Amino acid sequence: MATQKAKAWSVVVMSTMAFTVCFMVWMMFAVIGIPIKTTLNLNETQFGMLVAMPVLTGSLIRLPLGMLTDKYGGRIVFAILMASTVIPIYLISYGTAFWHYLVTGLFVGIAGGSFTVGIAYCARWFPRNQQGLAMGIFGAGNTGAAVTKLVAPTLVVVWGWQSVPQAYALVMLAMVILFWFFTYDDPGHKVGKSVTMRDQLLALKDPRVWKYCQYYSIVFGGYVAMSLWMTKYYVAEYGFNLQSAALLAACFSLPGGVLRAVGGWFSDKYGAHTVTWWVLWLSWMCLFILCYPQTDFTVQTISGPKSFHLGLNVWVFTALMFIMGIAWAIGKASVFKYISDDYPHNIGVISGIVGLAGGMGGFLLPIMFGALVDITGIRSSCFILMYGIIWVSLFWMYWTEVRGVPRKDASPATAEAFE
């Protein structure tokens, strides 16, 4: 008979593996969308819709999934969620028209709701002082975005893009079986039957929830959007082929997933506010540099006109994206540390609301990226948009937290800074 501690870690390990597979599926169009775009002759806005469609479903479903997790437990909800995506994933390989991919993408997007289920499922197996670490380890499943960028391009080159959804459907089916046999249920983790849907939704009246939604729309929504957009960005901006572009794009996606556990540990040690504050500032600095477009200009000198080129080369660009990937990985964990600290008894619902906001950011941003490129013709306009969103969060945090009363979870050094 497994001990409670062994059950807890088994739940975290299997949930992390399951979330990794779900995220691989969720990010699939970031790679297969490129040959589909070429075949169907899509413009940038249509491409943004194509890659973002799964994110829409995965976002909208997060709140109801969080409520179901609180009510019925994470094990059964997670297993049913994964099983429901197997057939839609496989059907993508038979698509021939734009609307085929949009419709199947909506059903496949259900996999993205797995985050809300898993985060509440894992957190409840651990005491409060370890919840940040547990949620961070689970959140490392975001590396599924990097796995797709490393695996899918090879499948596309060797067997064609249709092989990717076919292979992913089989992987998802295998994961459902493994998850069910190596996870556990604890009735004590469920909310009482007296708790109604209205009681759960009262959280929407809390202004702190909306603030955390704003933070998460950057560190998660921005991460999803950039993960979907970067492979194509490398192809269009720097002229790489699909495999090389996906490999370089993984430099952003990989740390954005793996280091989430580190963010959980930092958040347990230094507090959610301190970590999130520095994450936002580091992101602001990276985006300030990334905003600048490739520029050619001529200066009249005493010896005649001289032309200059100003812009980021691929190595500086990749380094900045790598740094931002690290920052957002840590930030994804710190935002959920806020939630576990402030709402220990209804993590599922709150994480559902915040996850929905983050997911909607991941859905809307790629479409906005594409529209901005179509309108302005400037590829770096996606970073200009993100730069503006970061400013909103920094001002909001400054007026509500930095100028206010220090949080209970703040470290002594942070508390002194408020005095």
N, C-alpha and C positions, 0 to 999 in steps of 0.2 A: 504494500500500500504506500503510495507516494506521500511524502510529507507536504505540508502546506507550502513550504519554501520551494520544494522541488516542483510542485504544481505551478507556482507563480512563475518560475523561470521557464518552465516548459511552455506556458501560455505566452510569455513574452517572445521567446525564440520562434515559435510557430506562427504567432501573429505577425512578427516582423517579416518572416519569409513570405507569408501570404500577402502582406501589404506590398512587398517588393514586386511580386508577380502582378498584383493589381495595378501598380504604378507603371510597370512595363507595358501593360495593355493600354492604360490611360494615355500614355505618351506615344503610342504606336504611330499615329498619323504624323508625328514630327519627322519620321523617316519615310514611311510609305506615301505620305502626302506629296512628296517631291516628284516621284515618277507619275503619280496620279495627276498632279498639276500640269505636268508636261503633256500627258496624254489628252487631257480634257481642255488644255489651253486656258487655264484659269488665270484671272488677274490676282493682284496681291490681296485685295479684300476678300475675294472668294477663297483664296488659300487660307487666310486667317479664319474664316468661318469653318472651313474643313477641319483644320487642326483643333479648333476650339470647341466643336460640337460635343465631343465626349465630356468635356469639362463642364458644360452646361448641366447635363443630367447629374453628373457626379457632385455638382454643387447644390442643386435644388433639393436633392434627396438627402442631404446630410442632416438637416434638422429632424425630419421624421425618423431617420435611422437612429439619431441620438436618443430620441424619445423611446423608440422601440428597444434600444439597448438598455436604457435605464429600467424599462418595464419587464423585459423578457430575458435579458442577459446577452452578453456579447457572442458567446459560442454559437448559438443557433442562428442569430442574425447574420453573423459573418459568413457562416457556411452557406446559408440560403442565398445571400448576396452573390458570392463567388459562383455558385452553381448556375445562377440565372444568367450569367454572361457568356457561358461556354458556346452556346449555339450562335448568338449574335456575332461573337468574335469570328467564328468560322465563316459565317455568311458574308463577311466583308470581302473575302477572296472572290466572290461571284459578282461583285458590283461592276456595272458598266456605265452608269450615268451619275452625275453629280449628286442628285437627290438620293440615290442608293446609299452613298457614303454618309450623307447627312443623317439619314434615318437609322442606319446600322450604328453610326457613331453615337446617336442618342442612347441606344440600348447598351452598347459597350461601356458608355460613360458611367453606368451604375457602379462599375468597379471602383471609381474614384470615391464613392461614398464609404469605402472600407476604412478610411482614416478615422472618421468620427466613431465608428463602431470599435475599432481596435484601441484607440486612445483611451476610451472610457473602460473598456474591457481589461486592458493591462494595468491602468492606474489603480484600480480597486484591489488588486492583489498585493499592493505594497503600502507600507506606512507613509505618512505625509513627507517625511524627510528623504524618502527615496523615490517619490513619485516623479520628480523631474528627470531623474536618471532613467526610470522605466519608460516614461513617455518619450524620452530622447532616443533610447534604443529602438523602440517601436518605430518612431518617426524616421529612423535611418533607412526604412523601406523606400524612402524617396529616391534611393540609389537606383530603383527600377528605371528611372529616366535615363541614367547613365548606361545601365545594362542594355536598354533598347538601342542606344546610340552605338554601342560596341558590337552588339549581336545582329541587329536587324539589317544594317547595310551589307554585311557579308551574305546574309540570306537573300537579299535583293539581287546582289551581283551574281550569285551562284545559281539560284533557282527562280528568281523573279520575285516581285514584291508580293504576289499572292501567297508565297510560302510563309510569310511572316504571320498573318492572322491564323493560318492553318496550324503552324507550330505553337503559337501562343494559346490556341484553344486547347490543345492537348496538355500543355503545361498547366493551364488553369484547372483542368479536370483532375490532374494528378494532385494539385495543391489542395483541392477540396477534400480529397480522400485523406491525405496526410494530416491536414488540419483537424479533421473530425476525430481521428484516432489518437492524437497527441495533445489535445487540449481538454480543459475541465470546466465545470460549471459550479458556481457557488450561489445558492439561493439568497445568502446574506448580502450579495452585491446588488440585488434588485430593489427598486423603490417599492413602497407599500402599495397595496391595491387601492387604498383610499386617495392616493395622489392622482388627480385628474389631469387631462391634457391642458385644461385652463391653468391649473397650478403650475405646470411645467413651463407654459408660455409666458408667465408673468415676468420671466427674466428679460423679455424684450423691452420692458419699461426701465431697465437699469441702464443709465448712461455709460457706466463702465464697460458694459458688454459691447456697446457700439464703438467705444474707443479701441477695445481689443480687436474688434472687427477691422478697424482701419489699419492697425499695426499688421494684422495677419494678411490683409489684402496686398501688402508689400512683400513680406518675407516669404509667404507661400504663394499668393496670387502672382506676384512678380516672378517667383521662381518657376512656377508652372508655365507662365507666358514665355519667359526667356528660354526655357527648355524646349518649348515647341518651336520657337522662332530662330534659335541660334544656328541650327544646321543649315537652314536656308540662307541665313545672313552670311555665313562663311562662303557659301557657294556664290552668292550674288556680289558680295563686297570684295572678296579676295580671290575668287576664281578657283576654289578648290573643287575636287570631285566629291561625290556623295560620301565615300568612306572616310576620306581625310577630313572633310567638314564635320562629320558626325563625331570623329575621334577628338577633334579640337573642341567641339561643343560639349563633349563629356567632361572637359576640364572645369566647366562650370557646374554641370549636373552632379558629378561624382562627389565633390566635397559638400555640395548642397544637401546630400543625403547622409553620407557617412558620418559627418561631424555633428549631426543633430544630437547624438548621445553626449558629445562634449558640451554642447549647449545646455543640455539638461543638467549636467554636473555643475557647470558654471552657475546656472540659475539656482540650484540647491544651495550653493556656497555663498554667492554674492547677492542673490535676490533678483527677481524678475525685472524690476525697474532699471537697476544699474546696467544689467546686460543688454536690455532692449535699447536703452539710451545710446550706448556706444555702438551698437549694431546700426542704428539709424544714421549716426554721424559718419561712420565708415562707409556706408552705402552712399550717402550724400557726396562724399569726396570722390568716390569711384565714378559715380554717374556724372559729376561735374566735368570730368575729363572725357568720359565716353560720349558726352553730348556733342562734342565738336566734330563737324563733318569734314570729310576730305576736302581740302581747299587748295586751289591754285591761284596765286595772285602775282601781280607785276608791280614793281616799285621803280619809280623814276629816280635814277641816281645821277651823279655828276658825269659818269661815263656812259650813260644811256640806260634804257630800261633793263631791269633784271627780274626774272621770274623765279618764284619760290613755290614749294609745295609744303603744306602743313597738314598733318593727319597722323593717325595712329597706325603703326605697322602691325602686322598680325600678331607678333610676339608680345608687344605691349598691350594690345587689345585683349589677348588671351590671359595675360597676367592679371589685368584689372578684373576680368570676368571671374577668374579663379578666386581672387580676394573677395569679391562680392558674393560668390557662391559660399565661401566659408562664413561670411557675416550672416547671410540669410539662413544658413543651416543652424547657426547658434540662435538666431532670432526666432526661428520657428519653435524651438524648444522653450525659449524664455517667455513667449506669449502664452503658451499653454501652462507654464508655471504660474503665471498670473491666475489662470482659471482654476488650477488645482488648489491654490492658496485661498482664493476668494469664494469658490463655489464647490467645496468638497463633497456635498451631498447630491448635486445634480450635474456632475461633470458631463454626462452624456448630452443633455440638452444644451448646455452652454457651449460645449465643444462643437455641437451641431450648428448652432447659430454662427459662431466665429468661423467654423470651417466652411459654412455656406458662403459667408462674405469673402473668405480667401479664395474659394473655388470660383465664385463669380468674377473675382479679379482675374483669375486664370482664364476664364471664358471671354470676358470683354476685352482684355488687353490685347491679345493677338489680333482681334478684329480691328481694334483701334490702331494697332501698329500698321496693319495692312492699309487701312484707310489713309493714315498719315503719309505713308509712302506714295500712294496713288495721288494724293492731293499736292504734296510738297515736292516729291521726287527725292527727298533726303532720307537715306536709310537710317541715319543715326537719330531720326525723329522719335524712334521708340524709346531711346534713352532720355531725350528731352522730356517726354511725357512722364517717365518714371521719376525723373528728378523733381518735377513739380509735385508729384504725389508724396514723395519723401518729405518735402517742405511742409505739407499739411500735417503729417504725423509729428514732425519735430515741434511745430508750434503747439499742437494739441497736447503733446506730452509736457512741454514746458509750462503751459498755463495751468494744467490740471495736476501735475505731479512735482515738477521741479520747484515751482513757486508755492506749492501747497504743503500739506503736512506729510512728513516722510512715511512711507509705507511700513507696515509691521514686518514685512519680509526683508526690508533693506538691511544691509550690513552696517556695523557701527560706523564705519568710515562714511558711508553714504548718508546715514542719519545726521552725522556731524555737519555735512555739507549743507543741510537745510537750515541749520541753526545760525 
